[in-house]
Amino acid sequence: KKPYFKRQMFLYEGASVMDNRNSLFSEYLTKHLSHVSDPYLFRQRRKDHFAYNYLSLLPDSKDARILEIGPGFGELLELLHIQGYKQAKAID
């Protein structure tokens, strides 16, 4: 049996892989954050929370290898990329 993500990607024929990922992520947010009045504001608040609490703990080198385990909705990983950490990755 193929993983759900692989099956779902075939529903978007003709789109690039990144378009597929963005579309899937948007659907994911819609389904899982339906109880929140503004999902994007919710995500921004979470990124602000992470920035306030954790940016001072990160290494100075933007080339540092960072692995986030269990990224949830990915706000921390997004924040790391915004801050310039090129080697930040996440696994679930």
N, C-alpha and C positions, 0 to 999 in steps of 0.2 A: 504494500500500500504506500503510495507517495505521500510525503508530508503535505499538510494543509496549504502551506505557503506556495508550494510548487503547483498544486492544482489550481489555486486561486489566480496565479499569474497568467494562466492560459485564458482566462476570461477577458483579458485586456490585449487582444491581438493587435499588432501594429504599433503598439506603444513601446518606448524604450524600457529597459529594466528599471531605470530610475523613476520613470513615470509610473510604472507598476508599483514600485515600492511606496512612492508618495501617495498614490491612490489607496493602496492597502492600509497605510498608516492613517490616512484621513478617515477611512471607514472604521478602523480600530478605535480611534479617538471618539468618533461619533457614538459608537456602541458602548464603550466603557466609561465615557464621561458624560453620559446623557443626563445624569443627576446634577451636573454642574451647569449653571446658567450660561457661562462663557468659557468653554474649554481652553481657548488660547490664553485668556487672562489667567485661568487656573495654572496653566503651564508656566506662564511668565512669573507668577508669584512663587512657584516652586523653584524656578531658576534663581530668582532673587534670594530665596531662603538658602539655597545651596551656596550661592556666591557669598552671602553674609557669613555663613557658618564654616565654610570649607576652603575658600580660595587662599586664605593665609596659610593653610596647611600643605598646599601643593608645592612640588619642587619648582625651583627657579627655571630650570631648563625646560624649554618648550618641546624639546625632543625626548623628554622622559617617557618611558613606556608605562602607561596607566591602563589597568584592567578593572572595569566595573563589573561586578557579578550581581546579577539580578537587577537590571536597570529600570524596571518598572516601565514608565512611559518614556524614558530616555532624556529627561530634563537635565540630569547631571552630565551625561555624555554630550548633549548639545551645548551646554555651558562650557565644557572643556574645549570643544572645538571652536567656539566663539572666542575663548581666551587664547587660542593659538596653540593648544596642545595637539601636535600632529600625530602622535602615537597613541591616542586614547581609543580604546576599544571596549566593547561590552559583550557579555555572554549571558544567556538566560538559563 
